[in-house]
Amino acid sequence: ARAIIESSLALFVGKYVQKYPPFSSKTVKGKALFQLAKDGELREEDIPSREVEVYSTEVLSVGDISVQILEARILKNISLVQGDFRQEKIITGWKKFFESQPADEKFPVIKIKISCGSGTYIRSIAHELGKKLGVPAIALSIFRTKVGEYGMT
């Protein structure tokens, strides 16, 4: 499984065109994409794209997480969001999903290191990687270690 993940992830290395996420702040027709999406006015063909570059990818670990821990992490992360960003709707959707899962369900978790250019959407890479692997995927946690010349020491 790890070899399949690594080969699929390697397909992202280089320059490619990435669509903006529908819930980003990129403006179209004078409105942020997230506002158009919230208002139900966003069409797929309205979503712009841009060229991004991924310099390298590395699979650091492959494991799994229980349904209970995953639910707790996701609901905690949503509770940390300030402002009106559809939290109630999102929480309702996640709770419905988790209610449909067996109590002993485990979900695969992949820890990945990506070196990329500015403006690359990591959550979009997670989503696209899942599509390549034939499974739903989300970026559960993102930790930025460097921006431009400024990095962690």
LINKAQUI-V888629 format. One line per field, one symbol per residue. ss: DSSP state (H for helix, E for strand, L for the rest). burial: b if it has 9 or more other ideal C-beta (glycine too) atoms within 8 Angstrom, else e. A space follows every 50 residues. Layout:
ss = ???
burial = ???
This chain:
ss = LHHHHHHHHHLLLEEEEEELLLLLLLEELLEEHHHHHHLLLLLHHHLLEE EEEEEEEEEEEEEEEEHHHHHHHHHHHHHLLLLLLLHHHHHHHHHHHHHL LLLLLEEEEEEEEEEELLLLLHHHHHHHHHHHHLLLLLLLLLLLLEELLE ELL
burial = eeeebbebbeebeeebebebbbebeeebeebbbbebbeeeebeeebbeee ebbbeebebeebeebbbeebbebbbeebeeeeeeeebeebbeebbeebee eeeeeeebbebbebebeeebbbbbbbbbbbeebeeebebeeeeeeeeeee eee
